[in-house]
Amino acid sequence: MTRIDELIARYGARDACAAQLLCDRHDPEAIAYRVIAPELTAKPISYGELRQESEKFAAALQSLGVGPGDRVATLMGKSRQYLIALMGIWRLGAVHVPLFTAFAPPAIALRLLGSKAKAVICDQAQRHKLVPGDDIPADAPWQVISTGEASEGQLSFDRMIDEARPGIAAAVVGGDAPLIHVYTSGTTGNPKGVIVPLRALASFHAYAEFGFDLRADDVFWCAADPGWAYGLYFGILATFLTGTPSILLEGGFSPDTTLAVLAGEGVTNFAAAPTVYRALRSSGLRPASPLHLRCASSAGEPLTPEVNEWAQEALGVTVHDHYGQTEAGMLINNHHHPLIRRPVMSGSMGQAMPGWTATILHVDRDEEVGPNQMGRVAMVLPDSPLAWFRGYDGDPAKSAEKFAGGGRWYLTGDTGMVDDEGYFHFSARDDDVIIMAGYRIGPFEVESTIATHPAVAETAVIAVPDEVRGEVIEAFVVLRDGFTGSAELEREVQQWVKTRFAAHAYPRTVHFASSLPKTPSGKIQRFVLKQQRRLELEAGR
């Protein structure tokens, strides 16, 4: 039996239990996480503590009527309470719905209503986003549980744990039961729901071993936000699966804090979006004391060559580029594991991970093409035993678009090529999803928000290259009669997006235009705007 077979058998078993696999099987004295406060003080949480406190929280959720299969959302930053909440949800057999803390009420409501969430746990600072209003219904079907001091009649996370007792039995749900209900964005329609079954942990565990090469004596830190798939799958679940001690930083990102944590905590295995590495490079800072890094990984967008030119000198390691998706986990990597590690080729995302088989399909036909030919990046499902995605929740039309050849191929939606040596190279995204600082942002959501502004007649948003963030959003806006473009109106549109969709997804520049390029059928041609903007930027340089 191969290692992949072992993982599939473990996580796909009929008697699979999430809490047992993620927490209870580990040494109760072992450190699960060191939670680092903004002032860099550290507090560890052991697997024994995590089990006891999550048992109490599971009991409290159960008293509210939450049971196996029910959706429970988190609108929380990285903290000890967040870890306890997750494990409590999974201990009960419930399903976690991650919400990014920068989301505004409309984006939050869409995901809560779409997932039919029964409860949402939030940080006190996020509580105001769940108050009934234009987007949050007054008769919301979910109960709100808040950390910190709770007002009269509100549910308090801390009080619920204090008043509950440990000992609740962990739910045995089996490998096909849902574990996570996460949303991904595209260019058309609303965000799509992806239901992650418990057996997907086999793929996540394989990546932890082969991609990261996580070891028992590592100190691991994934800087990605767990409000999104990569940060949740591999910033949280990866080390719960392997038992590797991990770091959870409560504060926001800054170059000096990142270097201080890497050095002070003796991090040996680090993962982050390219924007983190680019920001570290741009800062000009160097670690105040020697680092202990053995592995460094990057995911979320292509890694550009100048990062590794800097990393080898500043961090002492080569950053390995990895490629994956919300719907699958990680697929193609420059692996760290010594059994499959190959020399890193600049500009390549590596080779398919064990348990997956990748190929390139013709741009227009469902047939595989040879080396060095550009085409659609796809996974060969009969030869990919780790595949778990079956389609989007309640959206058969969009689901069908992800498969070809009668279900033989899973289509990533990206274009690329494979060279003669088997290295895959990313070219572009078919669906125009914007990747900014590692966050995948659907143009449709941003456009839909801008379009509600009273001055806006129509709008289109595109990605523009940015040295630090990889890409940033720029918007093209056609104004209604009676309105005139100005710096003040640009700031107003930016704030409109921040407060009505997400703080991170506002357009860095707003271009006021008389019209937008369209197809004969009336569809906006974003690629024309991209070409125009690229030429303008090149002329400006």
ABEGO torsion letter per residue (X at the ends): XBAAAAAAAAAABAABBAAAAAAAABBAABBABBBBBAAGBBBBBBAAAAAAAAAAAAAAAAAAGBBBGBBBBBBBBBBAAAAAAAAAAAAAGBBBBBBBAABBAAAAAAAAAAAGBABBBBBAAAAAAABBBAABBAABABBBBBBEBBBBGBBBAAAAAAABBBGBBBBBAEAABBABBBBBBBABEBBBBBBBBAAAAAAAAAAAAAAAGBBAABBBBBABBAABAAAAAAAAAAAAAAGBBBBBBABBBBAAAAAAAAAAAGBABBBBBAAAAAAAAAAGBBBABBBABABBBBBGBBBBAAAAAAAAAAAGBBBBBBBBBAAAEBABBBBABAAABBBBBBGBAEBBBBGBBBBBBBAABBBBBBBGBBBBBBBBAAABAABABAEBBGBAAAAAAABBGGGABBBAGBBBBBBAAGBBBBABBAAGBBBBGGBBBBAAAAAAAAAABAABABBBBBBBBBAAAGBBBBBBBBBBBGBBBBAAAAAAAAAAAAAABBAAABBABBBBBABBBBBAAGBBBAAAAAAAAAAAAAAAX
